[in-house]
Amino acid sequence: MFTDPRPQQEDKSLDKTLRPHSFEEYFGQEKIKRNLKVLLEAAKQRGEAVEHILLYGGSGLGKTTLAHIIARELGTNIRITSGPAIEKIGDLASILTNLQEGDVLFIDECHRLNKLIEEYLYPAMEECCLDIIIGKGPSARSIQLDLPPFTLIAATTRISLLSSPLRNRFGATYHLDFYEQKDIENILKRSSKILKVETNEEGVKEIAKRARRTPRVANRLLKRVRDYAQVHGQGKIDKKIAREALAMLEIDELGLEPVDRLIIQTIIEKFNGGPVGLDTLAAATSEEKDTICEIYEPYLMQIGFLARTSQGRVVTDVAYKHLKLKAPGEVQKKLIE
């Protein structure tokens, strides 16, 4: 799935190569950047660790990149882990006790943290201490470890799954939204220079239109179009080459790929445009419920193709027009006339 915003194996080296190193190189999310600059500068002037930060939003929108930039702006080290990776109290203790004063601890997928781990994380966030119980039964004793002041940056794609006590312990919470078309174009231009790919304005725009307003998807498509241009276009990406490459990948001008169209067409053809429940839709399309919810549905709703109602998913008139089909309302109106 070329437009899947979740990180894939091929993205690891690409993300490291193309990742911005400063706020100036980071295009988009202007309000968040302004707020973060004030937060960081104020903390530096006071000589204190920055308040704990929670970043939430869809995959591929730049949460990890922002964490790296924050650490770089502060001039401190960053320790990276994820919710599923911290399985035992000992894992958390090992990470926290190895932090230096002012360091940044980045926990990705924090909604998947074990609830017991969360309980031990609270005093570390609030009081910079870690309470560990050694032994079992009557001989058990508690040891309190002092921790240096640090900044926890947590990232999640599903903030609703975070417990209230954990959410309330973050001093700043930011929501990363989908990017504007112009920001995606600027990201592609920067990536093209780093990858030493020759592009023109029209070629960049063609890729940006199909990038689902997500930087990770944009960079992935650029990589695929670069391959096509190398074989069929003498290495230069222009409008014609970009269109041919993306057509070969079956990605249309709105960034929809075959599964997106399958979901919409299934609702139209089998359920008369909806409403249809998620379980039924997943069974009809042979796709996992989580995949539909996390990957396809957010973008389809963002561009107005799909609507959620209390009864289920409904295809909108905009989707009918894109697929060049008559909406049920139009058919009924014509019959009445």
N, C-alpha and C positions, 0 to 999 in steps of 0.2 A: 504494500500500500504506500504509494509515493507521497500521498497527502496525509498520512498518519502523523500527527504532531508528536507522538510519543518517541523518545530516543530509541534508535535502533543501533545495531552493532557498527554499521558503516558510518554513523554520525559521530562516534567518539573522537576519532582523529580530526574530522572536519570541524567539530565544535571547538576543539582546542585551537585549531589554526585560525578560525574566523572569529573567535570570541573577542569582543571589544575589551580594552584594558582601562578605559576611562569613561566618564559621563559624556565627554565630547564625542567619543566614537560610538556611543550607544544612541541610536536613533529611536524615536518614539517614546511613549510613556512620559511625556514632558512634565505633567503635574507631579508624578511620583519622583522624578529626578530633582525637581525644585525642592520638594519637601525633604528629600534625603540629604541634599546639600546643606540645608539649614540644620538638620539634625546632627550631621557629622561635624560641621564647623563649630556648632555650639558645644558639643561634647569635647572636641579638641581644645577649645579655648578654656574650658573648665578643667581640663586634664583628667576627665573621667571616661570610663568605658561607655560606649553608646548603648542606649536602651535596647532591649531585645526587640527584634523585628519579625513580623509575620508577613510573608508574601503568599498570596493565593491567586489562582487563575489557571487557565488551561495549559496543557503541555506545550512546550516549545515557545513560550512567550517571553522567556528571558529571566526567570527567577534565579537560576544558578548563576547566570552572567552577572546579575545585579549583586549577588552575594560576593562574587570575586572582586567586583569593582569597589564595593564598600570596604573590603579588607585592604585593597590596594590604596584607596584614598586615605585610610587610617594608618597605613604603613605597618600593618600587623600581619601575622600569619593567619591562614585559614585552614581549619581542619574540617574535612568533608565526610559525612556519613549519611545514612538513611534510616528511616524508621524500622524497616524489617531487619536491618543489619544489627541493631542493638537488641540482642535476644535475652541477655542476662544483666543483672545488676553490676556484675564484674565488668562487663563490656562498657557500660556507662561510666563506671568509676575509672577505668583505664583511660578513657577519652578525656574526662574532665580533669583528672590529676596531672595530665601531661600538657595542659594548656598553660601558656604564659600570660602575664598580665596584659589585658587589652586584646587578646586574640579573639578571632571570630570562629565560632562553631556553627557549621551549616548542616542542618538536618533536613534532607529531602524526604518527601512522602511522610511528613510527620503525622499524618492522620493514621498511619499504620503502626505507630508506637504502641508497645504493650502497655496496658493500663497500670501495671505495677511499676514499670519503668517511669511512667509519668509521675507517680507519687514521689519517687526519689529525685526527679528533675525539679520539682517545685522549689524546695529549699535552695537548690543550686542556683536557680534563677533569681530568687528573692534575696537570699542572705549569703550567697557565695559559700555555702557549706554543703557537705554531703554526709548524711547519716547512714552508716553501714552497720548491720547486725552480724556479729561473728558468733558462730556456734549455734546450737539448738537446745531447746528445753531450758531447764533451770540454769544451766551454765552459760546461756547466751548473754552477750553483752553488746552494747552499742558503742560505736566509735564515730566521733565527728571529725571529718577532715575539712580543713579550711581550704578554700579555692581562691585563686586570684580573680579579680574582677574580669569578666569576659562578656562578649556579646553573642547571644544565640540568635541566629537567623534561621527560621523554619520556613519551609515551602510546602505547599499542598495544592492539589488540584481539586480537593473536595473538603472545603472548610466546614461544611455541615457535619462531617464526621469527627471533627475535633471536639473534645470535651470542653464545657464552659470554663472549668478551672484553668485549663491550659491556655485557652484563648485570652482569658482575662489577665494573664501574666505577661503579655506582650505590651510594650509601651507604644509601639507603632504598628499599625496594620495597613497594608497596601494591596489593592486589587489590580492585577495586571489584566488589561482588556485586550481585545484584538487590535491590531495596528491599522493605521490609516494607509491608504494606497501609496501616498508620497513617501512615508517612512519605509515601507517595504522596498520601494525603488531605491532609496538611499542606501539601504542595507545591501541590496544586490550590487549596486555600484561599488561599494566598499569591498564586498566579497570578491567581485570580479578583479579588482586591482590586486588583492592578496593572492588570488589563484592565477594571476597573469592571463586572464581571459579577455580577449578583445570584444567589446560590446558596443552597441549604439543605443540611443534613447528609446527607439521603438522596440528593440529586442528586449530591453530591460522591462519596459511596460507590459509586454506580452507575458513575461514570466510572472511579474508582480500581480497581474490580474488573476492568475490561477494559483497563487500561493496561499489562499485561504486566510489572508491577513495574519500569517504566522511566520516569523523569521526562520524557524527551523525548516519548515516546509519550503520556503523560498530558497534557502541555501541548497537543499536537497535537489530541487528542480533545476537550479543553476548547474549543479554538478552533472545531472543527466543531459541537459541541453548542451553543455560543454562537450560531452562525449559525442553527441550527434553532430555538432558543428565541426568537430575534429575530423570526423569521417566524411561528412557530406558538405561542409561549408567552409573548408580551408581554415578552420579554427575560429572564425568570426561569428558572433551571435548577432543576427539582425532579426527583423520582424518575421521574415519568411522562414528562416531556419528555426526560430523559436516556435512558430506555429506548427511546422512540420514535426518537430521533435515532440511537442506536447500532444499533438494529434496521435502520434505513434504510441504514446503512453496512455491514450484514451482519457485525457484530462481536458475538459471543455473550457470555454472562455470564463466561466465562473469558478473554476477550480474543482468542479464535480468530477469524480471518477466513477467507474462502473457500479460500485457498491452504493454510492449516494443515489444514483439514478434507479438502482434496483429497489431501494427502500421506498422512494417516492412512487415509482411505478407499481410496486406491490400494493401500497395503500390505495392507489387510484383504481387499479384493475381488479383487485380481489376484495376490497372493502369500500368501494365506491367513494374514495377520497377520505374515508374516516368518519367518525373516530374509531381508533383501533388501539387495544391495549398493548403494552410493551411485550408481554409474554407471547401474545399471538403474533405480533410483528416479528419477533425474534425467530419463532418457529417457522413462519412463512418465508423468511429470507435466509434461513440457516445461518444466522449470525448470532453471536453471543449478546445477551442483554447488556452487559457492561460495555462491550464494544460499541453498540449502537448509542448508548447513553453518553459515553465519554469521548468518542471519536467523531461520529457522524452527526448526531443530533445537535450539538452546540452550534456547529457551523450552518446547518440547514435552518436552524431557528434564527441565527444571526442575519442571514440573507433573506429571511422572510418566507422560506419555502415550507416550513413546518411549524405548526402551532400545537402547544400542549393545552388540553382542556381537562376538566375533571373526569371526562369519559374516556380520554385517550388522545392519541396523536391524530391531527387533521392536516391534510395538505391544503395549502392556500392557493388562491387564484394566480398568484405570481408564479408558482411552480407549474401550474397548468400552461401558462403562457410560454414559459421557458421550454417546456416539452412539446409545445405547439398542439395542445389538446384543449378540447372544450370543457370548461368547468361545469359541474352539475347545475349550478345556478343559471348559467347561460343557456344550457340545453332546455331547462324548464321554462325559462323566460321566452325562448323561441317557440316552444310548444303552445304557450298561453297566447302568444301573439298570433 
